[in-house]
């Protein structure tokens, strides 16, 4: 975003206010994110993304409108013209406050989607690490403990029964010896 004599330029478009230029820059960032995150070679994905952007009125600057128009041209080559929703043109002069607020909310929501999933992935990684650590601890405990567990229960039970059998034989001999 360049500033020359109170003029703001974004992607070759001249904006008169810093606010409009920032909005255009956000739209450009959103477009780049969309290109990176979606398989726009797949016509179904392209159509779904296009419909979502149209329904949410995500783009209002010339940069966003150009992107939508490019998608619309690509979709018209693959779909019936009547199936492709038209691009709405928002009249910011009739109600500038409402349209600006709605666009900003949409842009913030759009940015939050990426951050939301990044946070979720981080949480899932931490949970997985904790589960792996718990599993390792349980394996170590199972290997080092003397009590019966699933890994050594048969051996432990056999040893116990052999010990009981020896004790019973000793008592039996003692009883036999004491009665004689």
Rosetta silent file (secondary structure, phi, psi, omega in degrees, C-alpha in Angstrom):
SEQUENCE: XXXXXXXXXXXXXXXXXXXXXXXXXXXXXXXXXXXXXXXXXXXXXXXXXXXXXXXXXXXXXXXXXXXXXXXXXXXXXXXXXXXXXXXXXXXXXXXXXXXXXXXXXXXXXXXXXXXXXXXXXXXXXXXXXXXXXXXXXXXXXXXXXXXXXXXXXXXXXXXXXXXXXXXXXXXXXXXXXXXX
SCORE:     score description
SCORE:     0.000 S_00000001
   1 L     0.000  118.915 -178.718    0.000    0.000    0.000 S_00000001
   2 E  -106.968  151.553  179.783    1.669    3.205   -1.094 S_00000001
   3 E  -128.189  119.206  177.626    0.898    6.747   -0.012 S_00000001
   4 E  -133.757  117.741  178.817    1.725    9.671   -2.248 S_00000001
   5 L    50.184   54.642  179.705    0.328   13.144   -1.525 S_00000001
   6 L    59.765   24.525  175.069   -2.588   11.819    0.554 S_00000001
   7 E  -113.363  141.515 -176.884   -3.405    9.248   -2.129 S_00000001
   8 E  -117.419  124.200 -176.730   -3.532    5.575   -1.324 S_00000001
   9 E  -115.919  128.604  176.179   -2.678    3.011   -4.006 S_00000001
  10 E  -133.740  119.850  177.417   -3.403   -0.711   -3.732 S_00000001
  11 L    51.668   39.794  177.003   -2.806   -3.021   -6.710 S_00000001
  12 L    83.309    0.268  177.141   -2.943   -0.115   -9.151 S_00000001
  13 E  -101.583  137.600  179.807   -6.163    1.328   -7.743 S_00000001
  14 E   -98.416  123.013  177.781   -6.159    4.804   -6.260 S_00000001
  15 E  -111.957  143.744 -175.039   -8.175    5.233   -3.073 S_00000001
  16 L   -84.993  -22.960 -179.975   -8.931    8.627   -1.605 S_00000001
  17 L  -122.768  155.430  177.133   -8.960    7.632    2.057 S_00000001
  18 H   -64.329  -35.728 -179.636   -6.717    5.467    4.161 S_00000001
  19 H   -61.960  -45.771  178.414   -9.773    3.570    5.370 S_00000001
  20 H   -64.125  -39.361  179.902  -10.755    2.569    1.807 S_00000001
  21 H   -66.420  -39.903  177.621   -7.173    1.562    1.043 S_00000001
  22 H   -63.970  -40.605  177.846   -6.988   -0.589    4.177 S_00000001
  23 H   -62.941  -42.040  178.079  -10.250   -2.265    3.220 S_00000001
  24 H   -63.868  -39.749  178.588   -8.886   -2.942   -0.280 S_00000001
  25 H   -64.743  -40.099  177.152   -5.699   -4.375    1.221 S_00000001
  26 H   -63.800  -40.073  177.492   -7.777   -6.667    3.455 S_00000001
  27 H   -64.381  -39.709  177.956   -9.743   -7.825    0.440 S_00000001
  28 H   -63.424  -41.741  176.719   -6.500   -8.511   -1.420 S_00000001
  29 H   -62.284  -40.178  178.864   -5.231  -10.529    1.553 S_00000001
  30 H   -65.274  -40.181  178.400   -8.517  -12.452    1.605 S_00000001
  31 H   -63.111  -46.044  178.880   -8.234  -13.184   -2.120 S_00000001
  32 H   -62.245  -39.477  177.764   -4.675  -14.448   -1.713 S_00000001
  33 H   -63.704  -44.168  179.229   -5.770  -16.600    1.223 S_00000001
  34 H   -60.322  -43.221  179.987   -8.664  -18.021   -0.824 S_00000001
  35 H   -63.161  -38.242 -177.435   -6.309  -18.875   -3.681 S_00000001
  36 H   -75.023  -37.623 -171.326   -3.914  -20.589   -1.301 S_00000001
  37 H   -90.723  -17.443 -175.170   -6.486  -22.512    0.746 S_00000001
  38 L  -119.128  148.179  176.385   -8.924  -23.709   -1.934 S_00000001
  39 L   -85.095   87.113 -175.914   -8.546  -25.877   -4.999 S_00000001
  40 L   -77.473    0.127  173.403   -9.927  -23.364   -7.477 S_00000001
  41 L   -79.641  -20.822  178.502   -9.190  -25.760  -10.353 S_00000001
  42 L   -84.748  117.133 -176.937  -12.142  -27.837   -9.174 S_00000001
  43 H   -59.218  -35.431  179.626  -15.330  -26.245  -10.630 S_00000001
  44 H   -65.035  -44.634  178.845  -17.491  -27.403   -7.700 S_00000001
  45 H   -63.580  -44.451 -179.627  -15.148  -25.825   -5.143 S_00000001
  46 H   -59.611  -43.957 -179.309  -14.919  -22.652   -7.226 S_00000001
  47 H   -64.076  -43.199 -179.964  -18.724  -22.464   -7.452 S_00000001
  48 H   -64.718  -43.144  179.001  -19.179  -22.997   -3.700 S_00000001
  49 H   -63.329  -44.996  179.746  -16.558  -20.376   -2.831 S_00000001
  50 H   -59.096  -48.917  179.689  -18.088  -17.932   -5.312 S_00000001
  51 H   -59.368  -42.252 -179.280  -21.607  -18.452   -3.898 S_00000001
  52 H   -63.219  -45.515 -179.340  -20.360  -18.010   -0.335 S_00000001
  53 H   -65.132  -38.293  179.231  -18.539  -14.773   -1.172 S_00000001
  54 H   -66.866  -46.831 -176.343  -21.589  -13.438   -3.054 S_00000001
  55 H   -65.803  -32.743 -179.072  -24.052  -14.341   -0.294 S_00000001
  56 H   -89.619   -2.788 -178.094  -21.905  -12.774    2.418 S_00000001
  57 L    50.535   53.427 -172.752  -21.162   -9.692    0.276 S_00000001
  58 L   -71.768  -33.226 -174.551  -17.532  -10.167    1.165 S_00000001
  59 L  -115.248  135.153  178.214  -16.033   -7.831   -1.443 S_00000001
  60 L  -130.068  -18.173 -179.431  -16.934   -4.196   -2.100 S_00000001
  61 L   -84.908  164.922  177.987  -13.743   -2.617   -3.465 S_00000001
  62 H   -58.609  -31.064  179.012  -12.714   -2.787   -7.123 S_00000001
  63 H   -63.779  -48.255  178.629  -10.053   -5.346   -6.190 S_00000001
  64 H   -66.991  -39.333  179.599  -12.628   -7.739   -4.765 S_00000001
  65 H   -64.220  -39.931  177.026  -15.082   -7.043   -7.576 S_00000001
  66 H   -61.686  -41.193  179.060  -12.419   -7.857  -10.176 S_00000001
  67 H   -63.819  -45.605  178.584  -11.718  -11.144   -8.441 S_00000001
  68 H   -62.305  -40.399 -179.906  -15.418  -12.025   -8.342 S_00000001
  69 H   -64.468  -39.434  177.104  -15.818  -11.073  -11.997 S_00000001
  70 H   -62.628  -43.324  176.958  -12.885  -13.349  -12.916 S_00000001
  71 H   -63.238  -41.147 -179.141  -14.473  -16.240  -11.012 S_00000001
  72 H   -62.090  -41.961  177.962  -17.809  -15.518  -12.652 S_00000001
  73 H   -62.658  -43.434  179.099  -16.235  -15.679  -16.126 S_00000001
  74 H   -63.965  -40.087 -179.352  -14.555  -18.994  -15.324 S_00000001
  75 H   -68.702  -36.247  179.651  -17.822  -20.411  -13.934 S_00000001
  76 H   -64.724  -25.799  177.412  -19.814  -19.273  -16.984 S_00000001
  77 L   -73.987  -19.092 -174.543  -17.496  -21.361  -19.129 S_00000001
  78 L  -114.031  -20.926 -176.460  -18.425  -24.455  -17.075 S_00000001
  79 L  -126.026  167.869  174.759  -22.010  -23.839  -15.907 S_00000001
  80 L   -67.430  137.476 -177.089  -25.257  -22.481  -17.270 S_00000001
  81 H   -56.402  -35.719 -177.751  -25.283  -18.684  -17.116 S_00000001
  82 H   -73.139  -19.535 -179.214  -28.596  -18.680  -15.214 S_00000001
  83 H   -81.803  -13.621 -175.836  -27.179  -20.914  -12.444 S_00000001
  84 L   -95.925  120.052 -178.711  -24.449  -18.422  -11.525 S_00000001
  85 L   -64.418  143.525  177.279  -25.558  -15.724   -9.076 S_00000001
  86 L   -71.600  159.213  179.372  -24.896  -12.130  -10.171 S_00000001
  87 L   -84.057  120.251  179.702  -22.370  -10.012   -8.325 S_00000001
  88 L   -75.644  139.916  176.105  -24.157   -7.548   -6.030 S_00000001
  89 L  -106.458  117.757 -178.330  -23.011   -3.952   -6.166 S_00000001
  90 L   -85.201  134.603  179.037  -23.322   -2.299   -2.787 S_00000001
  91 L   -93.979   95.150 -176.303  -24.330    1.326   -2.763 S_00000001
  92 L   -73.957  -16.766  179.736  -22.133    2.765   -0.057 S_00000001
  93 L   -73.172  -34.244 -177.404  -23.512    6.279   -0.659 S_00000001
  94 L   -71.364  -35.497  179.871  -27.030    5.368    0.444 S_00000001
  95 L  -151.077   74.222 -172.997  -25.931    3.887    3.763 S_00000001
  96 H   -64.593  -34.056 -177.380  -22.158    4.110    4.175 S_00000001
  97 H   -66.148  -47.467 -176.538  -22.061    3.220    7.866 S_00000001
  98 H   -65.269  -46.348 -177.696  -23.979   -0.041    7.564 S_00000001
  99 H   -66.153  -39.383  179.581  -22.137   -1.314    4.493 S_00000001
 100 H   -65.840  -40.291  179.264  -18.736   -0.430    5.932 S_00000001
 101 H   -66.188  -44.975  179.838  -19.528   -2.163    9.222 S_00000001
 102 H   -61.980  -41.695  179.921  -20.856   -5.271    7.478 S_00000001
 103 H   -65.500  -43.395  179.777  -17.820   -5.477    5.219 S_00000001
 104 H   -62.884  -42.305  177.827  -15.423   -5.064    8.132 S_00000001
 105 H   -61.015  -44.889  179.263  -17.223   -7.765   10.118 S_00000001
 106 H   -60.861  -43.030 -179.113  -17.067  -10.100    7.149 S_00000001
 107 H   -66.008  -40.653  178.829  -13.374   -9.419    6.662 S_00000001
 108 H   -66.166  -41.040  177.296  -12.640   -9.974   10.340 S_00000001
 109 H   -61.899  -40.532 -179.322  -14.645  -13.217   10.332 S_00000001
 110 H   -63.421  -42.964  178.365  -12.766  -14.329    7.241 S_00000001
 111 H   -66.023  -36.883 -178.026   -9.400  -13.657    8.903 S_00000001
 112 H   -67.972  -24.487  179.957  -10.538  -15.428   12.062 S_00000001
 113 H   -59.726  -48.252  179.001  -11.313  -18.634   10.162 S_00000001
 114 H   -63.005  -44.413  179.535   -7.612  -19.250    9.494 S_00000001
 115 H   -65.535  -37.298  179.411   -6.639  -18.316   13.031 S_00000001
 116 H   -59.635  -48.523 -178.494   -9.426  -20.502   14.452 S_00000001
 117 H   -69.791  -34.155  176.007   -8.163  -23.584   12.652 S_00000001
 118 H   -63.011  -42.432  177.766   -4.539  -22.821   13.550 S_00000001
 119 H   -63.736  -43.181  179.344   -5.541  -22.644   17.224 S_00000001
 120 H   -60.715  -42.910  179.938   -7.505  -25.888   16.931 S_00000001
 121 H   -63.307  -42.938  178.634   -4.534  -27.645   15.352 S_00000001
 122 H   -61.249  -43.611  179.258   -2.227  -26.421   18.124 S_00000001
 123 H   -62.807  -43.769  179.599   -4.646  -27.656   20.789 S_00000001
 124 H   -63.503  -37.848  177.663   -4.948  -31.031   19.061 S_00000001
 125 H   -63.720  -44.842  179.173   -1.166  -31.348   18.857 S_00000001
 126 H   -62.148  -43.310  179.032   -0.843  -30.612   22.588 S_00000001
 127 H   -62.816  -43.454  178.552   -3.568  -33.148   23.408 S_00000001
 128 H   -61.650  -40.918  178.541   -1.877  -35.782   21.244 S_00000001
 129 H   -63.211  -42.055  179.114    1.462  -35.171   22.953 S_00000001
 130 H   -64.323  -41.202  179.168   -0.204  -35.539   26.360 S_00000001
 131 H   -65.247  -39.931  177.584   -1.902  -38.787   25.299 S_00000001
 132 H   -64.411  -42.453  178.329    1.374  -40.195   23.981 S_00000001
 133 H   -62.419  -41.851  178.456    3.115  -39.262   27.241 S_00000001
 134 H   -64.185  -40.481  178.417    0.341  -40.962   29.249 S_00000001
 135 H   -63.009  -43.467  178.467    0.624  -44.073   27.097 S_00000001
 136 H   -62.736  -42.496  178.082    4.395  -44.215   27.602 S_00000001
 137 H   -61.547  -42.681 -179.909    3.942  -43.829   31.379 S_00000001
 138 H   -65.161  -38.702  178.563    1.397  -46.663   31.455 S_00000001
 139 H   -64.982  -42.931  178.534    3.718  -48.955   29.487 S_00000001
 140 H   -62.853  -44.907  178.651    6.606  -48.179   31.854 S_00000001
 141 H   -61.963  -42.569 -179.183    4.399  -48.802   34.891 S_00000001
 142 H   -64.746  -35.830 -178.007    3.128  -52.069   33.445 S_00000001
 143 H   -76.308  -28.063 -174.250    6.644  -53.268   32.717 S_00000001
 144 H  -101.712  -11.829 -177.138    8.058  -52.390   36.147 S_00000001
 145 L   -85.588  154.460 -179.337    5.253  -53.323   38.546 S_00000001
 146 L   -94.330  -13.370 -178.236    4.983  -56.717   40.237 S_00000001
 147 L   -74.272  161.255 -178.399    1.205  -56.890   40.393 S_00000001
 148 L   -71.925  134.547  174.929   -0.806  -58.859   37.863 S_00000001
 149 L  -148.437  179.494 -170.944   -1.800  -56.996   34.756 S_00000001
 150 L   -59.655  -28.280 -177.906   -2.665  -57.825   31.204 S_00000001
 151 L   -79.517  -30.020 -176.109    0.948  -58.259   30.142 S_00000001
 152 L  -132.337   21.230 -173.962    1.993  -60.735   32.864 S_00000001
 153 H   -64.334  -38.349 -178.158   -1.199  -61.996   34.505 S_00000001
 154 H   -64.351  -47.317  179.656   -0.760  -65.628   33.429 S_00000001
 155 H   -61.880  -43.077 -179.169    2.793  -65.837   34.743 S_00000001
 156 H   -64.537  -44.060  179.954    1.837  -64.103   37.983 S_00000001
 157 H   -64.938  -41.808  178.323   -1.156  -66.392   38.596 S_00000001
 158 H   -61.591  -44.630  178.634    0.885  -69.549   37.918 S_00000001
 159 H   -61.403  -40.911  178.855    3.574  -68.379   40.340 S_00000001
 160 H   -63.080  -47.162 -179.638    0.930  -67.682   43.011 S_00000001
 161 H   -63.784  -38.367  177.479   -0.686  -71.084   42.650 S_00000001
 162 H   -64.310  -40.267  179.267    2.702  -72.803   42.782 S_00000001
 163 H   -65.383  -43.778  178.670    3.518  -70.880   45.969 S_00000001
 164 H   -62.926  -40.216 -179.621    0.143  -71.817   47.542 S_00000001
 165 H   -62.989  -42.074  178.552    0.664  -75.437   46.549 S_00000001
 166 H   -64.585  -42.972  179.280    4.064  -75.516   48.243 S_00000001
 167 H   -62.723  -42.500  178.348    2.644  -73.908   51.388 S_00000001
 168 H   -63.804  -41.490  178.531   -0.197  -76.436   51.497 S_00000001
 169 H   -63.238  -41.034  178.618    2.232  -79.359   51.054 S_00000001
 170 H   -63.829  -43.749  179.721    4.422  -78.018   53.882 S_00000001
 171 H   -65.558  -38.894  179.300    1.423  -77.679   56.209 S_00000001
 172 H   -63.582  -42.344  178.024    0.215  -81.125   55.261 S_00000001
 173 H   -64.439  -41.115  178.856    3.619  -82.620   56.092 S_00000001
 174 H   -62.429  -41.519  178.216    3.670  -80.743   59.394 S_00000001
 175 H   -66.458  -41.476  177.692    0.238  -82.075   60.256 S_00000001
 176 H   -64.079  -40.643  179.738    1.205  -85.617   59.297 S_00000001
 177 H   -69.629  -36.676 -178.823    4.391  -85.403   61.359 S_00000001
 178 H   -72.516  -27.290  179.851    2.603  -83.989   64.385 S_00000001
 179 H   -83.811  -15.020 -179.173    0.002  -86.840   64.381 S_00000001
 180 L   -80.982    0.000    0.000    2.545  -89.598   64.255 S_00000001
